[in-house]
Amino acid sequence: MEKKNKIDQLLNQLGAWLQGTGQDSDIVVSSRVRFARNLKGLPFYHWADESKKKEVYEIVKEALFDIPELKNGIWVDISELPDLDKYFLLERHLVSRELVEKGPYKACVIGDQEIISIMINEEDHIRLQVLESGLSLLSALDIARRIDAQLARRLNYAFSYEWGYLTACPTNTGTGLRASVMLHLPLLVFTKQIANVVNTIAKLSFTTRGFYGEGTEASGNFFQISNQVTLGRSEEEIVENLLKVIDQVISYERQAREKVYTQDRFTLDDQIYRSYGMLKYARIMNSKEAIELLSNLRLGKELGIIDTDVRNINELLLLIQPAHLQKIEGKKLTMKERDIKRAELIRKRLGQEV
Amino acid sequence: MEKKNKIDQLLNQLGAWLQGTGQDSDIVVSSRVRFARNLKGLPFYHWADESKKKEVYEIVKEALFDIPELKNGIWVDISELPDLDKYFLLERHLVSRELVEKGPYKACVIGDQEIISIMINEEDHIRLQVLESGLSLLSALDIARRIDAQLARRLNYAFSYEWGYLTACPTNTGTGLRASVMLHLPLLVFTKQIANVVNTIAKLSFTTRGFYGEGTEASGNFFQISNQVTLGRSEEEIVENLLKVIDQVISYERQAREKVYTQDRFTLDDQIYRSYGMLKYARIMNSKEAIELLSNLRLGKELGIIDTDVRNINELLLLIQPAHLQKIEGKKLTMKERDIKRAELIRKRLGQEV
């Protein structure tokens, strides 16, 4: 594993989960599986004093450096990072806001192609995440389990036969599993069915979030649906129940696409092409507009209207964020400067015309 | 002169006044001179019975067919035209709304390249118009006088040594001259100086109208400034006074362009390029939006930001109108169909990308 801070190399190649391939990739952006784990006999991070935090950090670090699957990974000591780099990793979906906030002995490991990432001393001692393109929860679960098994051989997990894995927050206790799927649902938004869908999902004990994770509003018609229940069910049950819900949502979105496109093709065409035009021509663009327009462009691709590269659109959704823009430019930028650089980056990436 | 209704041939080539050349053509679209004339001993159109209207029609027609400058012109009997063709000529700035409204024995002659057009039995018996590209009032006045002199040799004008040319409406009496200049003033609008300018102009007895003539609001930052006073001054004085005002307005607009572009280049760039993007990509577009966007594109050309053909933009400002779109398609169109065809026409004319 690379011990040096090699965050800058992440600028050159983005995560495999953005490649826009896999099952149902016309609607499903990505699938994510996350395990929460803690070490036996050591207090949860928020209750631990500095020496205990350090102890956890060192034990987990040693174990991680020993795992063959992570030997090409990047080790990052969060506490040593400049703020810009912290937000860069956050924007990247590699770490949580919790991890980059104040506190000593925090770290993460970023695996090859950003498929695996592991946080140390987040809310839990260990947060293991696997992120893949398309609808691939079972494959992601499989990878997460393999890494988890490797870790379990080297670490003594806090585990109770009655409760399962013990976690800092009771909502994670049991399997410690959070499975989530990021969906692109522009037509459920367009036809105003989305509120109903989200409500129904909530009643079935699933949670809906935005593209940019916990605590963010849905933007650009991206919705992340995940399980709430972690206790009293097996990992397979949790994933299979989520998949049933996802399948339903996918079929609603597909029906809406077909219906609207048959009934009022021009309105949808116009919205998509105008978005494309704005993206290719604007000189100043804020994040919110960029996300909305990229979402429309993605829909254009999904409907076969515009021949464009989905991976490129997905990557842009990350690259247009403030820390990414500033890392690309190699310096701090004001909001206005970012809006200008954002527009410039998008034009370049979409094949500049003027 | 062509006696047949050859309106359809106008579809293929638009008027010379749209060519975007001539003095100060970065701001001045076109210059127009109009004479109002009536025949001695015959009542004004609105007071005349049918036989007198017919008499005027025949006398003027005979004279017009005798004038060498008009031998390549098109003679159009307005009363025989389908509504679509009437509005086509109106949109073209060749006839007035007054002429195409109900009433018998109305006609017009459209000269070569649409520089000269003459209306018969409008409010006055004769309305002679000369329309040229750029700031060219003196040249337009010269042409108008030449034709007027030819007509005067063949017709007995209603003229009083005290009042000058007698006209149906007293606001035209005297010289019968209306001189007007169409200006493109986007930066006076952008910097909100335009209201002041229009007020000052009004105090100096000049009138400001929109692109689409009398009774229209200014749209797309186009303003038509003309003299109100026709009496008690020579034609030269009227034109020279108007030119003084126009020169002032042009210098205000130039100053505003320079100032804004120096201080906040990106905002203006963004507005111009976004407009270009919309024009090249939209699939549905109403007239109002099209005019605004074309105005921004014209500004882009005027500021040297976008390399595009001004004649093309000017022509589009005419072609996107309802009757023109329907003539091009050769059939009646609903508003929605027009909005679709308008977007299509603009894309084609600006070099379609997708």
Interface residues (C-beta under 8 A of the other chain):
Chain A: F266 T267 D269 D270 Y273 R274 Y276 G277 M278 K280 Y281 A282 R283 I284 I306 K336 I340 A343 E353 V354
Chain B: F266 T267 D269 D270 Y273 R274 Y276 G277 M278 K280 Y281 A282 R283 I284 I306 K336 I340 A343 E353 V354
